[in-house]
Amino acid sequence: MQGIAKILIIAGGLLIITGLVVWLLSDKLHWFGNLPGDIKFKRDNITVYLPIVSFLLLSILLTLIINIIRRIM
């Protein structure tokens, strides 16, 4: 059970740090979600938004961060 608790504490800490970074840098991150390849489709009352490239970039970044943390631990 201690292993699960440690993982939950680390995950919570990372979520708090990520939230603070996004909150503090929100004016500088306006490009995120508006990259070429992100799909926006608008019709009368329907808006479909698929940030494919933005989430791909985020996935690559998080994979690198997680791999660095795993190698350190």
Biotite code that builds the C-alpha atoms (Angstrom):
import biotite.structure as struc

atoms = struc.array([
    struc.Atom([0.000, 0.000, 0.000], chain_id="A", res_id=1, res_name="MET", atom_name="CA", element="C"),
    struc.Atom([2.907, 2.385, 0.567], chain_id="A", res_id=2, res_name="GLN", atom_name="CA", element="C"),
    struc.Atom([3.829, 2.157, -3.101], chain_id="A", res_id=3, res_name="GLY", atom_name="CA", element="C"),
    struc.Atom([0.365, 3.230, -4.202], chain_id="A", res_id=4, res_name="ILE", atom_name="CA", element="C"),
    struc.Atom([0.367, 6.071, -1.669], chain_id="A", res_id=5, res_name="ALA", atom_name="CA", element="C"),
    struc.Atom([3.725, 7.305, -2.970], chain_id="A", res_id=6, res_name="LYS", atom_name="CA", element="C"),
    struc.Atom([2.473, 7.244, -6.567], chain_id="A", res_id=7, res_name="ILE", atom_name="CA", element="C"),
    struc.Atom([-0.698, 9.149, -5.622], chain_id="A", res_id=8, res_name="LEU", atom_name="CA", element="C"),
    struc.Atom([1.281, 11.798, -3.736], chain_id="A", res_id=9, res_name="ILE", atom_name="CA", element="C"),
    struc.Atom([3.680, 12.280, -6.656], chain_id="A", res_id=10, res_name="ILE", atom_name="CA", element="C"),
    struc.Atom([0.810, 12.413, -9.174], chain_id="A", res_id=11, res_name="ALA", atom_name="CA", element="C"),
    struc.Atom([-1.022, 14.980, -7.038], chain_id="A", res_id=12, res_name="GLY", atom_name="CA", element="C"),
    struc.Atom([2.089, 17.093, -6.720], chain_id="A", res_id=13, res_name="GLY", atom_name="CA", element="C"),
    struc.Atom([2.625, 17.001, -10.472], chain_id="A", res_id=14, res_name="LEU", atom_name="CA", element="C"),
    struc.Atom([-0.986, 18.039, -11.059], chain_id="A", res_id=15, res_name="LEU", atom_name="CA", element="C"),
    struc.Atom([-0.612, 20.983, -8.688], chain_id="A", res_id=16, res_name="ILE", atom_name="CA", element="C"),
    struc.Atom([2.637, 22.084, -10.345], chain_id="A", res_id=17, res_name="ILE", atom_name="CA", element="C"),
    struc.Atom([1.111, 21.727, -13.817], chain_id="A", res_id=18, res_name="THR", atom_name="CA", element="C"),
    struc.Atom([-1.938, 23.730, -12.760], chain_id="A", res_id=19, res_name="GLY", atom_name="CA", element="C"),
    struc.Atom([0.219, 26.512, -11.349], chain_id="A", res_id=20, res_name="LEU", atom_name="CA", element="C"),
    struc.Atom([2.371, 26.660, -14.496], chain_id="A", res_id=21, res_name="VAL", atom_name="CA", element="C"),
    struc.Atom([-0.688, 26.834, -16.763], chain_id="A", res_id=22, res_name="VAL", atom_name="CA", element="C"),
    struc.Atom([-2.298, 29.459, -14.535], chain_id="A", res_id=23, res_name="TRP", atom_name="CA", element="C"),
    struc.Atom([0.804, 31.647, -14.321], chain_id="A", res_id=24, res_name="LEU", atom_name="CA", element="C"),
    struc.Atom([1.769, 31.306, -17.996], chain_id="A", res_id=25, res_name="LEU", atom_name="CA", element="C"),
    struc.Atom([-1.714, 31.347, -19.525], chain_id="A", res_id=26, res_name="SER", atom_name="CA", element="C"),
    struc.Atom([-1.038, 34.601, -21.397], chain_id="A", res_id=27, res_name="ASP", atom_name="CA", element="C"),
    struc.Atom([2.107, 33.087, -22.941], chain_id="A", res_id=28, res_name="LYS", atom_name="CA", element="C"),
    struc.Atom([0.479, 29.760, -23.866], chain_id="A", res_id=29, res_name="LEU", atom_name="CA", element="C"),
    struc.Atom([-2.198, 31.145, -26.185], chain_id="A", res_id=30, res_name="HIS", atom_name="CA", element="C"),
    struc.Atom([-0.637, 29.213, -29.091], chain_id="A", res_id=31, res_name="TRP", atom_name="CA", element="C"),
    struc.Atom([-1.401, 25.892, -27.388], chain_id="A", res_id=32, res_name="PHE", atom_name="CA", element="C"),
    struc.Atom([-4.591, 24.549, -28.930], chain_id="A", res_id=33, res_name="GLY", atom_name="CA", element="C"),
    struc.Atom([-4.206, 26.698, -32.029], chain_id="A", res_id=34, res_name="ASN", atom_name="CA", element="C"),
    struc.Atom([-1.428, 24.794, -33.767], chain_id="A", res_id=35, res_name="LEU", atom_name="CA", element="C"),
    struc.Atom([-1.633, 23.728, -37.407], chain_id="A", res_id=36, res_name="PRO", atom_name="CA", element="C"),
    struc.Atom([-3.324, 20.331, -37.367], chain_id="A", res_id=37, res_name="GLY", atom_name="CA", element="C"),
    struc.Atom([-5.759, 21.191, -34.579], chain_id="A", res_id=38, res_name="ASP", atom_name="CA", element="C"),
    struc.Atom([-9.232, 20.799, -36.041], chain_id="A", res_id=39, res_name="ILE", atom_name="CA", element="C"),
    struc.Atom([-12.009, 23.329, -35.427], chain_id="A", res_id=40, res_name="LYS", atom_name="CA", element="C"),
    struc.Atom([-15.379, 22.770, -37.049], chain_id="A", res_id=41, res_name="PHE", atom_name="CA", element="C"),
    struc.Atom([-18.216, 25.253, -36.521], chain_id="A", res_id=42, res_name="LYS", atom_name="CA", element="C"),
    struc.Atom([-21.770, 25.074, -37.732], chain_id="A", res_id=43, res_name="ARG", atom_name="CA", element="C"),
    struc.Atom([-24.983, 26.702, -36.578], chain_id="A", res_id=44, res_name="ASP", atom_name="CA", element="C"),
    struc.Atom([-25.213, 25.450, -32.984], chain_id="A", res_id=45, res_name="ASN", atom_name="CA", element="C"),
    struc.Atom([-22.393, 22.898, -33.054], chain_id="A", res_id=46, res_name="ILE", atom_name="CA", element="C"),
    struc.Atom([-18.698, 23.397, -32.460], chain_id="A", res_id=47, res_name="THR", atom_name="CA", element="C"),
    struc.Atom([-16.281, 20.468, -32.666], chain_id="A", res_id=48, res_name="VAL", atom_name="CA", element="C"),
    struc.Atom([-12.731, 21.031, -31.514], chain_id="A", res_id=49, res_name="TYR", atom_name="CA", element="C"),
    struc.Atom([-10.040, 18.346, -31.830], chain_id="A", res_id=50, res_name="LEU", atom_name="CA", element="C"),
    struc.Atom([-6.606, 19.554, -30.631], chain_id="A", res_id=51, res_name="PRO", atom_name="CA", element="C"),
    struc.Atom([-4.751, 16.608, -32.187], chain_id="A", res_id=52, res_name="ILE", atom_name="CA", element="C"),
    struc.Atom([-1.338, 18.232, -32.684], chain_id="A", res_id=53, res_name="VAL", atom_name="CA", element="C"),
    struc.Atom([-1.446, 20.036, -29.332], chain_id="A", res_id=54, res_name="SER", atom_name="CA", element="C"),
    struc.Atom([-2.141, 16.786, -27.462], chain_id="A", res_id=55, res_name="PHE", atom_name="CA", element="C"),
    struc.Atom([0.518, 14.974, -29.490], chain_id="A", res_id=56, res_name="LEU", atom_name="CA", element="C"),
    struc.Atom([3.047, 17.619, -28.441], chain_id="A", res_id=57, res_name="LEU", atom_name="CA", element="C"),
    struc.Atom([1.872, 17.377, -24.824], chain_id="A", res_id=58, res_name="LEU", atom_name="CA", element="C"),
    struc.Atom([2.146, 13.581, -24.927], chain_id="A", res_id=59, res_name="SER", atom_name="CA", element="C"),
    struc.Atom([5.726, 13.726, -26.194], chain_id="A", res_id=60, res_name="ILE", atom_name="CA", element="C"),
    struc.Atom([6.669, 16.272, -23.525], chain_id="A", res_id=61, res_name="LEU", atom_name="CA", element="C"),
    struc.Atom([5.087, 14.255, -20.702], chain_id="A", res_id=62, res_name="LEU", atom_name="CA", element="C"),
    struc.Atom([6.724, 11.046, -21.961], chain_id="A", res_id=63, res_name="THR", atom_name="CA", element="C"),
    struc.Atom([10.132, 12.717, -21.828], chain_id="A", res_id=64, res_name="LEU", atom_name="CA", element="C"),
    struc.Atom([9.505, 14.096, -18.329], chain_id="A", res_id=65, res_name="ILE", atom_name="CA", element="C"),
    struc.Atom([8.258, 10.749, -17.001], chain_id="A", res_id=66, res_name="ILE", atom_name="CA", element="C"),
    struc.Atom([11.219, 8.870, -18.486], chain_id="A", res_id=67, res_name="ASN", atom_name="CA", element="C"),
    struc.Atom([13.664, 11.337, -16.909], chain_id="A", res_id=68, res_name="ILE", atom_name="CA", element="C"),
    struc.Atom([11.950, 10.954, -13.517], chain_id="A", res_id=69, res_name="ILE", atom_name="CA", element="C"),
    struc.Atom([11.980, 7.141, -13.795], chain_id="A", res_id=70, res_name="ARG", atom_name="CA", element="C"),
    struc.Atom([15.711, 7.100, -14.579], chain_id="A", res_id=71, res_name="ARG", atom_name="CA", element="C"),
    struc.Atom([16.476, 9.325, -11.596], chain_id="A", res_id=72, res_name="ILE", atom_name="CA", element="C"),
    struc.Atom([14.458, 7.200, -9.149], chain_id="A", res_id=73, res_name="MET", atom_name="CA", element="C"),
])
